[in-house]
């Protein structure tokens, strides 16, 4: 979501004749868009501001804006501790960035803007064309969270759940496709909680599927509690919806899930997985895991490892529990760091084995790849297959924006390599 927000901020500031630069020393304004999910997020802000200070120690200081969830959670503290910062702007207030920049230019005053204004924000963004022209583009459809998992800061930094008008979403999606996008990834803190005037996520998927030249649709991140029957059906019926689902589970222990206030059991999670497989046999899954959540026993941890192996997640994103200030879990007794670290290593090694076996099975198979851009090496093109796996091929043809069948020859931990299948002879490959 931060990438989408950053792109939209750029669209906004272009209205006051600001643009992006790759050379920081040319900048008149420095915008740091932040995330507050993990520990030490505030420290990273201070580190980055320190880097800007160093860059501009012999030059006129740029306007420094801290945007996003760290600004929302730590705004007053940031302004008090770091005088170099001009303004903090919460994730629901960045639509006012132009006025803030102009006010600072004229008065150099400090600004703390951290109101929850999701409706107003999207009303303003709808008036500004989304200029993103990437082959694969993000599109925010829902923000905020009402689930209040005990470890999560999102309800406090993004506010309550809010769904954008499906008409606005369709309009922006068409704009992105006109700009050259072939794939759209729908975003939300709980994207499958989307509900606007009785239009649910499944309805939106079907409507988006009707857009000409839009080839692929994905969405993230989902919550198991909001996985409705109609959405499961959509995975079987919506042809443009890719067969990879990111569905965070966090733990394989029902006891720990209850302690987290996740409002689902391990059994209920596995039932969703099985029902999705019934509708779409080719579907694969990825997930998030919190290791060493307060109260996690060795048995709880082993259940988490077992769940990961049972589902065979093709990607498992795992982290040691990170206490976020202001959340209920922040006051719970942490598990000894040495034990937590050992568990994380065990889990990640097991997850890597599962992932490696999956990737090895792909070698000598054929994948359908949407190519996004040319790689740094000559005649090498980067794309992603149906399961969002990175694929690199060598080709004399410009493949950017094209969907091609690729014979996969080899792989490493992160990337698949192959050859484009010649259209007139599927048994031959392009060099």
Phi and psi in degrees as a GROMACS rama.xvg file:
@    title "Ramachandran Plot"
@    xaxis  label "Phi"
@    yaxis  label "Psi"
@TYPE xy
-60.0833  -36.2939  UNK-2
-65.1449  -43.4616  UNK-3
-61.2884  -47.4877  UNK-4
-60.0769  -42.1723  UNK-5
-62.8313  -42.0978  UNK-6
-63.4411  -38.9454  UNK-7
-72.4001  -33.7999  UNK-8
-60.6988  -42.5301  UNK-9
-62.1893  -41.5403  UNK-10
-59.0927  -39.037  UNK-11
-68.0595  -49.1867  UNK-12
-70.9157  -18.235  UNK-13
-61.1422  -25.9133  UNK-14
-66.4937  -21.5788  UNK-15
-113.301  26.1774  UNK-16
69.0419  27.7392  UNK-17
-98.9015  149.431  UNK-18
-145.571  169.806  UNK-19
-80.466  154.906  UNK-20
-141.387  145.289  UNK-21
-87.0425  -11.4876  UNK-22
-103.541  105.288  UNK-23
-58.534  -31.7521  UNK-24
-70.7738  -11.4363  UNK-25
-88.313  -9.26611  UNK-26
-74.4486  135.638  UNK-27
-93.7956  -19.723  UNK-28
-143.046  131.568  UNK-29
-114.461  118.591  UNK-30
-111.799  120.476  UNK-31
-109.54  109.394  UNK-32
-91.1265  123.849  UNK-33
-117.469  158.548  UNK-34
-124.331  143.729  UNK-35
-118.309  17.9798  UNK-36
-68.3662  -41.772  UNK-37
-103.238  167.012  UNK-38
-65.1855  156.207  UNK-39
66.495  17.6502  UNK-40
-62.1648  -39.9145  UNK-41
-65.5993  -40.2485  UNK-42
-60.021  -37.2165  UNK-43
-64.774  -34.8672  UNK-44
-62.1106  -49.2295  UNK-45
-60.2991  -38.9241  UNK-46
-63.0171  -43.915  UNK-47
-67.9779  -40.5396  UNK-48
-63.3689  -37.4987  UNK-49
-60.8551  -38.2332  UNK-50
-64.8149  -40.4154  UNK-51
-64.5503  -43.2406  UNK-52
-54.3425  -45.085  UNK-53
-64.2356  -41.5652  UNK-54
-63.8095  -33.6472  UNK-55
-109.767  22.5413  UNK-56
-65.2408  -24.9759  UNK-57
-112.754  13.6785  UNK-58
-130.926  166.622  UNK-59
-61.7291  132.194  UNK-60
-62.3206  135.685  UNK-61
-78.7841  163.869  UNK-62
-68.8407  129.159  UNK-63
-113.622  117.011  UNK-64
-117.102  129.649  UNK-65
-104.671  119.043  UNK-66
-118.253  155.027  UNK-67
102.222  -157.718  UNK-68
-72.3064  -34.0159  UNK-69
-65.8382  -38.9251  UNK-70
-60.7461  -41.2537  UNK-71
-64.6314  -43.5993  UNK-72
-82.5691  -33.0704  UNK-73
-125.854  21.1273  UNK-74
-52.776  -55.1704  UNK-75
-62.5394  -40.1525  UNK-76
-63.8205  -42.7756  UNK-77
-60.444  -47.1221  UNK-78
-65.2987  -35.2528  UNK-79
-73.0205  -43.198  UNK-80
-82.7319  -28.8836  UNK-81
-124.909  96.1876  UNK-82
-66.9521  -16.2438  UNK-83
-69.6576  -23.3246  UNK-84
-76.3876  132.346  UNK-85
-90.2337  -35.12  UNK-86
-156.142  148.873  UNK-87
-117.833  133.374  UNK-88
-132.448  118.551  UNK-89
-67.9702  163.777  UNK-90
-65.8082  -17.1778  UNK-91
-98.9693  7.75577  UNK-92
-124.694  2.81339  UNK-93
-70.0021  -10.7185  UNK-94
-66.4292  -13.285  UNK-95
-95.7464  12.4251  UNK-96
-61.706  -35.0985  UNK-97
-63.8184  -45.3614  UNK-98
-62.455  -39.8171  UNK-99
-63.7646  -46.5263  UNK-100
-60.2285  -46.4081  UNK-101
-65.1102  -38.7671  UNK-102
-63.8951  -40.9132  UNK-103
-67.9206  -39.6806  UNK-104
-57.8776  -37.0675  UNK-105
-87.6659  -30.5035  UNK-106
-128.431  -14.781  UNK-107
58.4645  25.8885  UNK-108
-78.2463  157.19  UNK-109
-83.1954  142.998  UNK-110
-130.61  132.601  UNK-111
-124.439  102.638  UNK-112
-121.917  100.747  UNK-113
-134.683  41.6513  UNK-114
-84.7277  153.233  UNK-115
-89.112  100.038  UNK-116
-131.337  51.5363  UNK-117
-59.7444  -42.1877  UNK-118
-63.2652  -49.8565  UNK-119
-62.2489  -38.8033  UNK-120
-58.7773  -51.4526  UNK-121
-69.9986  -30.0518  UNK-122
-59.2318  -41.4291  UNK-123
-72.4871  -41.7515  UNK-124
-64.764  -31.5614  UNK-125
-62.8736  -21.3088  UNK-126
-85.6401  -9.36731  UNK-127
-114.518  124.043  UNK-128
-62.0865  135.343  UNK-129
-79.5566  109.245  UNK-130
-88.0713  1.18437  UNK-131
-58.3635  130.177  UNK-132
-122.622  21.7057  UNK-133
-69.7158  151.253  UNK-134
-61.3583  -40.6567  UNK-135
-112.824  119.95  UNK-136
-123.915  145.28  UNK-137
-87.5677  149.541  UNK-138
-146.647  113.687  UNK-139
-76.3481  126.752  UNK-140
-116.433  -18.0982  UNK-141
-150.436  144.649  UNK-142
-137.084  160.04  UNK-143
83.8449  172.132  UNK-144
-152.785  136.155  UNK-145
-109.636  8.00686  UNK-146
-82.2337  -31.6755  UNK-147
53.5029  50.1126  UNK-148
-58.0451  138.64  UNK-149
-65.7066  -20.4619  UNK-150
-93.1834  -8.81575  UNK-151
-103.819  135.752  UNK-152
-92.9989  -9.56005  UNK-153
-55.6022  -45.705  UNK-154
-58.1139  -25.1443  UNK-155
-90.5379  -19.661  UNK-156
-106.462  -27.1378  UNK-157
-107.994  -13.3702  UNK-158
83.3579  -170.125  UNK-159
-70.7067  164.353  UNK-160
-64.1885  133.399  UNK-161
-139.398  130.252  UNK-162
-109.417  130.93  UNK-163
-72.5155  156.529  UNK-164
-58.7706  133.024  UNK-165
-65.196  -27.3637  UNK-166
-67.1861  -40.5534  UNK-167
-64.4372  -41.2512  UNK-168
-63.4634  -46.2729  UNK-169
-61.9181  -40.1291  UNK-170
-62.8464  -45.4365  UNK-171
-67.6045  -37.6491  UNK-172
-62.0569  -44.333  UNK-173
-62.1828  -37.3587  UNK-174
-63.5209  -44.0775  UNK-175
-62.5737  -41.3346  UNK-176
-65.4093  -40.8183  UNK-177
-61.6332  -31.1683  UNK-178
-75.6259  -13.3874  UNK-179
122.804  -2.33376  UNK-180
-69.3143  136.165  UNK-181
-107.513  -19.0251  UNK-182
-133.07  137.65  UNK-183
-123.945  131.116  UNK-184
-108.496  113.001  UNK-185
-77.8713  134.076  UNK-186
-117.712  148.756  UNK-187
-176.037  150.513  UNK-188
-60.4662  -39.1567  UNK-189
-132.025  76.0933  UNK-190
-61.0413  -31.8242  UNK-191
-82.2578  3.19651  UNK-192
-87.0168  1.75832  UNK-193
-54.0072  129.515  UNK-194
-160.301  105.24  UNK-195
-124.987  111.812  UNK-196
49.4895  50.5828  UNK-197
68.9231  7.86213  UNK-198
-91.1864  117.692  UNK-199
-98.4173  179.384  UNK-200
-58.2792  -39.8814  UNK-201
-59.8508  -42.6311  UNK-202
-61.128  -41.956  UNK-203
-63.808  -38.9826  UNK-204
-60.6025  -44.2376  UNK-205
-65.0725  -41.2782  UNK-206
-64.7427  -42.7877  UNK-207
-65.0974  -33.6474  UNK-208
-61.8306  -21.2989  UNK-209
-81.6499  -8.4507  UNK-210
-73.092  122.198  UNK-211
-64.6253  139.265  UNK-212
74.095  -2.02606  UNK-213
-85.9647  115.716  UNK-214
-96.077  -33.1936  UNK-215
-137.966  145.659  UNK-216
-130.997  136.106  UNK-217
-134.879  166.708  UNK-218
-149.276  150.705  UNK-219
-164.431  146.966  UNK-220
-112.357  144.349  UNK-221
-100.028  158.483  UNK-222
-117.733  132.441  UNK-223
-55.577  -33.0267  UNK-224
-62.4847  -28.0607  UNK-225
-101.944  16.8736  UNK-226
-85.1924  97.2921  UNK-227
-88.7289  163.141  UNK-228
-59.4455  -40.5045  UNK-229
-64.9688  -33.5981  UNK-230
-71.0356  -39.1117  UNK-231
-60.6023  -42.5774  UNK-232
-60.7181  -39.9049  UNK-233
-60.694  -33.4555  UNK-234
-65.3528  -25.2264  UNK-235
-88.627  -24.669  UNK-236
-107.486  -29.5082  UNK-237
-84.2525  105.629  UNK-238
-67.5436  -30.3908  UNK-239
-82.7198  -11.4684  UNK-240
-76.9937  119.702  UNK-241
-70.4294  149.199  UNK-242
-84.6119  36.8157  UNK-243
-125.883  128.92  UNK-244
-124.166  125.528  UNK-245
-92.6212  112.558  UNK-246
-132.312  90.9306  UNK-247
-58.5547  133.648  UNK-248
-112.449  -33.4696  UNK-249
77.3841  -38.6461  UNK-250
-154.52  151.987  UNK-251
-94.3457  2.17732  UNK-252
-103.937  122.085  UNK-253
-61.0472  -34.775  UNK-254
-60.4962  -46.4586  UNK-255
-68.1155  -39.472  UNK-256
-58.4068  -40.1269  UNK-257
-65.4699  -43.0355  UNK-258
-63.5106  -31.277  UNK-259
-77.6475  -12.3455  UNK-260
64.8937  41.6392  UNK-261
-79.2588  -19.3066  UNK-262
63.1264  30.613  UNK-263
-153.696  157.019  UNK-264
-100.937  169.157  UNK-265
-60.0953  -40.9701  UNK-266
-64.0491  -41.1767  UNK-267
-65.6735  -38.8471  UNK-268
-61.6022  -47.5296  UNK-269
-64.9059  -32.0113  UNK-270
-63.7434  -41.3104  UNK-271
-60.6916  -44.815  UNK-272
-57.396  -47.5877  UNK-273
-66.6889  -39.0397  UNK-274
-66.4176  -37.2365  UNK-275
-65.6439  -39.8302  UNK-276
-63.4478  -35.934  UNK-277
-63.574  -35.7856  UNK-278
-82.8815  -31.1779  UNK-279
-142.984  94.0533  UNK-280
-63.6012  -24.5315  UNK-281
-85.7906  -2.2612  UNK-282
-66.042  142.281  UNK-283
-124.045  166.494  UNK-284
-134.106  149.703  UNK-285
-128.487  163.748  UNK-286
-157.557  166.258  UNK-287
-108.263  145.333  UNK-288
-135.599  132.911  UNK-289
-100.99  118.784  UNK-290
-97.5432  138.539  UNK-291
65.98  40.5923  UNK-292
-62.6979  142.817  UNK-293
-48.4911  128.67  UNK-294
93.3645  -6.85802  UNK-295
-68.8938  122.005  UNK-296
-91.2958  173.429  UNK-297
-58.3356  -40.1916  UNK-298
-64.3658  -42.4457  UNK-299
-60.1813  -44.5222  UNK-300
-62.395  -44.1857  UNK-301
-62.9036  -33.4917  UNK-302
-64.8935  -34.9476  UNK-303
-66.9517  -44.8222  UNK-304
-60.7124  -43.1753  UNK-305
-62.4705  -42.6269  UNK-306
-61.5978  -43.8644  UNK-307
-59.6024  -42.7503  UNK-308
-69.4646  -38.6894  UNK-309
-63.623  -46.1136  UNK-310
-76.9163  -25.9697  UNK-311
61.1278  54.9304  UNK-312
-59.2066  131.423  UNK-313
-78.084  -17.2967  UNK-314
-144.153  128.797  UNK-315
-123.489  114.6  UNK-316
-98.5258  112.179  UNK-317
-123.834  142.368  UNK-318
-145.664  148.342  UNK-319
-69.0662  141.835  UNK-320
-47.7149  129.119  UNK-321
-117.798  113.064  UNK-322
-71.5152  119.072  UNK-323
-100.482  124.415  UNK-324
-54.7909  134.982  UNK-325
93.4663  -10.401  UNK-326
-93.5256  153.371  UNK-327
-57.0463  -34.6909  UNK-328
-73.6031  -14.4394  UNK-329
-63.5774  -24.9854  UNK-330
-93.849  -1.64976  UNK-331
-79.7746  152.807  UNK-332
-70.6182  124.239  UNK-333
-75.2573  149.996  UNK-334
-74.3754  143.181  UNK-335
-48.062  132.011  UNK-336
-59.4757  -37.4595  UNK-337
-61.3232  -43.9244  UNK-338
-65.247  -44.2514  UNK-339
-59.3467  -44.7443  UNK-340
-63.8935  -42.1509  UNK-341
-61.0918  -42.8862  UNK-342
-64.6645  -41.148  UNK-343
-61.6369  -43.4932  UNK-344
-62.1926  -44.6689  UNK-345
-60.625  -46.4474  UNK-346
-62.9681  -47.5504  UNK-347
-66.3808  -35.4298  UNK-348
-64.3989  -43.7924  UNK-349
-64.6295  -41.5234  UNK-350
-65.1228  -37.8441  UNK-351
-64.5049  -37.4631  UNK-352
-63.1529  -45.3329  UNK-353
-60.7587  -45.1736  UNK-354
-64.847  -41.9456  UNK-355
-64.8012  -42.565  UNK-356
-61.8992  -41.9111  UNK-357
-60.4986  -47.2443  UNK-358
-67.0421  -37.0163  UNK-359
-64.4907  -33.1187  UNK-360
-66.662  -24.5791  UNK-361
-75.4348  -24.3018  UNK-362
-62.0282  132.981  UNK-363
78.775  5.47115  UNK-364
-100.467  174.761  UNK-365
-113.558  133.699  UNK-366
-120.058  154.036  UNK-367
-99.0892  116.98  UNK-368
-117.422  131.178  UNK-369
-96.5164  114.896  UNK-370
-86.1608  131.029  UNK-371
-99.8551  -38.9789  UNK-372
-165.251  172.088  UNK-373
-83.1436  135.366  UNK-374
-76.417  173.45  UNK-375
-64.4564  -37.7376  UNK-376
-72.6679  145.66  UNK-377
-58.3095  132.665  UNK-378
64.0342  18.368  UNK-379
-106.356  134.109  UNK-380
-121.465  141.232  UNK-381
-106.073  136.032  UNK-382
-152.215  -177.659  UNK-383
-131.654  143.215  UNK-384
-85.475  -172.104  UNK-385
-58.3115  -27.7132  UNK-386
-100.78  18.3424  UNK-387
66.28  17.8623  UNK-388
-73.0213  138.32  UNK-389
-71.5962  132.665  UNK-390
-131.046  133.769  UNK-391
-123.509  132.572  UNK-392
-131.364  160.618  UNK-393
-102.833  130.271  UNK-394
-155.591  141.133  UNK-395
-79.6834  -18.7109  UNK-396
-80.5418  142.132  UNK-397
-73.6493  110.09  UNK-398
-96.0057  -7.24915  UNK-399
-56.2327  125.414  UNK-400
84.4778  0.276123  UNK-401
-103.966  151.25  UNK-402
-106.111  124.492  UNK-403
-133.392  149.775  UNK-404
-77.1738  133.818  UNK-405
-128.641  129.293  UNK-406
-84.5937  117.925  UNK-407
-84.6372  124.192  UNK-408
-101.919  -33.4371  UNK-409
-158.881  173.195  UNK-410
-156.578  157.683  UNK-411
-121.477  -164.456  UNK-412
-63.4578  -28.9449  UNK-413
-118.097  -16.2319  UNK-414
-138.991  144.708  UNK-415
-104.59  147.269  UNK-416
-125.932  142.879  UNK-417
-166.13  -165.711  UNK-418
-129.992  141.543  UNK-419
-68.9279  131.606  UNK-420
-76.9071  126.077  UNK-421
-65.015  130.925  UNK-422
-63.7775  -33.7066  UNK-423
-81.7084  -13.2305  UNK-424
-149.675  95.1798  UNK-425
-60.9142  -12.0509  UNK-426
-90.023  -7.13975  UNK-427
-109.5  157.449  UNK-428
-129.229  148.386  UNK-429
-82.7661  136.234  UNK-430
